[in-house]
Amino acid sequence: MEKILENIEAIRREKHIKQRVIAEGLGIKQPAYSNYINRESDISYSRILHISNILGVSVVDIITYPEKWAPESSTCKRCKEKDELIKNLNDYILLLKAGKK
């Protein structure tokens, strides 16, 4: 369990997510989240699953970090590129709408 908690923190830092954000997602205060990470409180599998969802990774990827259990396929990369393009277009549309006011 210790390695899993270390991996959660490594992924959280890599994604630049504050402990407070994870705690809020879990419906707890930051010190309670810190107690999990510092092994001062037991953490359940359901909490780990919830944390994985907040971090946007699978539980398996948390366990195997820094290795990925299922590497991303080229299709996924293309989907991400399309999502980024759509986001940029939506941002541009919002800017255009703001300029018309």
N, C-alpha and C positions, 0 to 999 in steps of 0.2 A: 504494500500500500504506500510505503514511503516514496518509492520511485514514481508512482502515479501522481502523488501530490507534488513532487518536484517537477514532473513533466507539465502538470497543469500550470504551475507558476512560470515555467519557462515559456510555454505557449502564450500565456497571458502577457508576459513582458514583450515577447516577440511581436505580438499584435498591438502593443501599446494600449492595452486595456487596463484601467485602474481596478484595484481590488474592490473599490466602492461600487463600481459598475456591476461586477459579478455579484456582489452581495445584494445589491438592489434587485438584480434579476432573480436571485434566489428568495427574495422577500425577507432578508435578514440584514443586520447591520454589519459594517465592515469588520469590527472586532470579532464577531462570530465567524466570519469567513476566515479571518486570520487564524483563529483557533483551529479550524480544520487544517489549514496549511502547516501550522506549527505542531500538529498532532496533539493538541491539547483537548480536542473533541473528536469523537469518532465521526466519520463521514460515511454515509450510506451510498449504495450503488445508484439509487435514484438521484441523489445530489450530484454525483459524478456525471450522470447522464444529463442532468439539467445544466451543469457547468459546460459540458461538451457542446450543448446546443447554443449556449451563450457565446462560447468561443468560436462556433462555426466549424467544429471538427467532430469527427466520430470518436466514440469511446476507444475504439481499437487504435486510432491514431494517437490518442493520449497515451495509451499503454505502450505503443511501439515507438513513441517520439524519441529521437528526431527522425527516425525512418517513417515512411508512410506505408501503411498496410496495402492500400490500393492506390498506386500512383495515378495522377490525373492523366486522362487520355487527351489526345489532340482535340477531340470533340469538345471536351470540357474547356480547354483553353480558348477555342473559337467561341464557345458560348460566353465565356467571360469577356472576351473582346467585344462581342456584340452587346452584352449588357453594359459595358463601359461606354460604347458608342451611343447607346440609347440614353444613358444617364447624361452624357454630354449634350445630346440633342435636347433633352428635356430641360437642362439648365439653360441652354441657349434660348429656348422658347420662353422660359420664365423671364429672362432678361429682355427679350423683345416685348413681352406683355407689360413689363414694368416700365419700359420706355414709352409706351402708348398712353400711360396715365397722365 
